[in-house]
Amino acid sequence: MTRIAFDGRARVFGDDVNTDYIIASTRKRDTLDESVLKRYLLEAVDPSFAASVQPGDLIVGGANFGCGSAMEIAATVILAAGIKAVLAKSFARTFYRNAVNNALLPIECDTSTIREGDLLRVSFDDGRATVTITGRNETLAATPLAPLMAAVLSAGGLVPYVRSGGYGANRGADVHKR
């Protein structure tokens, strides 16, 4: 497995951030190009958000992040904005799978102590993530990913994973586990 670590600024949202809040259906009528759509990321929640995003920022949500429709583009537009990970108390199942399949790291942890603008250090190793709020030296433990999900993320997403022969190596693995 790949070990990764990166720092980012927390961009905090609440519970039940819907996929249509992440990228509005009206915006997708014109294009599905993530490089265009990233300009409208989370505009329904915070109209100034997309213009203020810096590469490396981390989205921090509450419970049920990514609920709503099963739009894969909700995960890919976050990546297009330069955001590598989303931290949340819990994720909607389809958003979680879309995130993993596209190499957006979904980190399930208690986000209640994270504040807007906090500097976070994320470490991911062998399916386990830890998050440190660096200014307070507070470490948050995350729910581990299933081995297959960790392998997909380490490969750079589902397509690179399958192309590398990963699927054949994991035949018989319980792919239904989260």
C-alpha positions as CSV (number, residue, x, y, z in Angstrom):
1,M,0.0,0.0,0.0
2,T,1.0,3.5,-0.6
3,R,1.8,5.9,2.3
4,I,0.7,9.4,1.8
5,A,0.7,12.5,3.9
6,F,-0.3,16.0,3.2
7,D,-1.3,19.2,4.8
8,G,-4.4,21.3,4.1
9,R,-6.7,24.0,5.3
10,A,-10.0,23.0,6.6
11,R,-13.1,24.2,4.8
12,V,-16.0,23.4,7.1
13,F,-19.6,22.5,6.1
14,G,-22.4,21.0,8.2
15,D,-24.5,17.9,8.0
16,D,-26.4,16.6,4.9
17,V,-24.3,18.2,2.2
18,N,-26.2,17.0,-0.8
19,T,-24.6,16.1,-4.2
20,D,-26.7,18.9,-5.7
21,Y,-25.2,21.3,-3.3
22,I,-21.7,20.1,-4.3
23,I,-22.5,20.8,-7.9
24,A,-26.0,22.0,-8.9
25,S,-28.0,20.1,-11.5
26,T,-28.5,23.4,-13.4
27,R,-24.8,23.7,-14.0
28,K,-24.5,20.2,-15.4
29,R,-27.0,21.0,-18.2
30,D,-24.3,23.1,-19.9
31,T,-21.3,20.9,-19.4
32,L,-19.9,17.9,-17.6
33,D,-16.3,19.2,-17.8
34,E,-15.0,19.2,-14.2
35,S,-12.5,21.9,-15.1
36,V,-15.4,24.2,-15.9
37,L,-17.7,23.0,-13.2
38,K,-15.2,23.5,-10.4
39,R,-16.0,27.3,-10.6
40,Y,-19.4,26.4,-9.1
41,L,-18.3,24.0,-6.4
42,L,-20.7,24.3,-3.4
43,E,-22.2,27.5,-4.6
44,A,-25.6,26.6,-3.2
45,V,-24.1,26.5,0.3
46,D,-21.5,29.3,-0.1
47,P,-21.5,31.3,-3.3
48,S,-17.9,32.5,-2.6
49,F,-16.5,29.1,-1.9
50,A,-15.2,28.1,-5.3
51,A,-13.3,31.4,-5.8
52,S,-11.6,31.0,-2.4
53,V,-10.5,27.3,-2.8
54,Q,-6.8,26.8,-2.8
55,P,-5.2,23.5,-4.0
56,G,-4.7,21.3,-1.0
57,D,-7.8,22.6,0.9
58,L,-9.8,19.9,2.6
59,I,-13.5,19.7,2.8
60,V,-14.8,18.9,6.3
61,G,-18.4,17.9,6.6
62,G,-20.7,16.6,9.3
63,A,-23.0,13.6,9.0
64,N,-24.3,12.2,5.7
65,F,-21.9,14.0,3.4
66,G,-22.7,13.5,-0.3
67,C,-26.4,12.4,0.2
68,G,-28.8,12.7,-2.7
69,S,-28.3,11.5,-6.2
70,A,-25.5,9.1,-7.1
71,M,-23.7,11.6,-9.4
72,E,-20.1,10.6,-9.9
73,I,-19.3,14.2,-10.9
74,A,-19.9,15.4,-7.3
75,A,-16.6,13.6,-6.4
76,T,-14.7,14.5,-9.6
77,V,-15.5,18.2,-9.4
78,I,-14.0,18.3,-5.8
79,L,-10.8,16.7,-7.2
80,A,-10.8,19.2,-10.1
81,A,-10.7,22.0,-7.5
82,G,-7.5,20.6,-6.1
83,I,-9.0,19.0,-3.0
84,K,-7.5,15.6,-2.2
85,A,-9.8,14.5,0.7
86,V,-13.1,15.0,2.3
87,L,-13.5,14.4,6.1
88,A,-16.9,13.8,7.5
89,K,-18.7,12.1,10.4
90,S,-20.4,9.9,7.9
91,F,-20.8,9.6,4.1
92,A,-23.7,8.6,1.8
93,R,-22.8,5.2,0.5
94,T,-22.8,6.2,-3.2
95,F,-20.7,9.3,-2.7
96,Y,-18.2,7.3,-0.6
97,R,-17.9,4.7,-3.4
98,N,-17.6,7.4,-6.1
99,A,-14.9,9.1,-4.1
100,V,-12.8,5.9,-3.8
101,N,-13.3,5.0,-7.4
102,N,-12.0,8.4,-8.4
103,A,-9.1,8.6,-5.9
104,L,-10.7,11.2,-3.7
105,L,-9.9,10.1,-0.1
106,P,-13.0,9.9,2.1
107,I,-12.0,10.1,5.7
108,E,-14.7,9.1,8.2
109,C,-14.0,10.6,11.6
110,D,-15.4,12.9,14.3
111,T,-15.1,16.3,12.7
112,S,-16.8,18.3,15.5
113,T,-13.6,19.9,16.8
114,I,-12.4,21.1,13.4
115,R,-12.9,24.8,12.7
116,E,-12.9,26.7,9.4
117,G,-9.3,27.5,8.5
118,D,-7.6,24.9,10.8
119,L,-4.5,23.5,9.4
120,L,-4.8,19.7,9.1
121,R,-2.2,17.0,8.5
122,V,-3.6,13.9,6.9
123,S,-1.7,10.6,6.9
124,F,-2.9,7.6,5.1
125,D,-1.2,4.2,5.3
126,D,-2.5,0.8,4.6
127,G,-6.1,1.8,4.7
128,R,-5.8,3.8,7.9
129,A,-6.1,7.5,8.1
130,T,-5.2,9.9,10.9
131,V,-5.9,13.6,11.0
132,T,-4.0,16.0,13.1
133,I,-5.3,19.5,13.8
134,T,-1.8,20.9,13.8
135,G,-2.5,24.2,15.7
136,R,-3.9,22.2,18.7
137,N,-1.8,19.0,18.2
138,E,-5.1,17.1,18.4
139,T,-5.2,13.8,16.5
140,L,-8.4,12.2,15.2
141,A,-8.7,8.5,14.5
142,A,-10.6,7.6,11.3
143,T,-12.6,4.5,10.4
144,P,-10.2,2.2,8.5
145,L,-11.0,1.5,4.8
146,A,-11.7,-2.1,3.6
147,P,-8.5,-3.6,2.1
148,L,-10.0,-3.5,-1.4
149,M,-11.0,0.2,-1.1
150,A,-7.5,1.0,0.2
151,A,-6.0,-0.8,-2.8
152,V,-8.2,1.1,-5.3
153,L,-7.2,4.4,-3.7
154,S,-3.5,3.5,-3.7
155,A,-3.7,2.6,-7.4
156,G,-5.1,6.1,-8.1
157,G,-8.7,5.0,-8.6
158,L,-10.8,2.2,-10.0
159,V,-9.7,2.4,-13.6
160,P,-5.9,2.4,-12.8
161,Y,-6.6,-0.4,-10.3
162,V,-8.2,-2.6,-12.8
163,R,-5.7,-1.8,-15.6
164,S,-2.9,-2.8,-13.2
165,G,-4.5,-6.2,-12.8
166,G,-5.7,-5.5,-9.3
167,Y,-9.1,-6.9,-9.9
168,G,-7.8,-10.3,-10.7
169,A,-5.5,-10.3,-7.6
170,N,-8.6,-9.6,-5.4
171,R,-11.1,-12.0,-6.9
172,G,-13.1,-13.5,-4.2
173,A,-12.5,-10.4,-1.9
174,D,-15.7,-9.2,-0.2
175,V,-16.3,-6.2,-2.5
176,H,-19.5,-5.4,-0.6
177,K,-17.7,-4.3,2.5
178,R,-17.3,-0.6,2.9
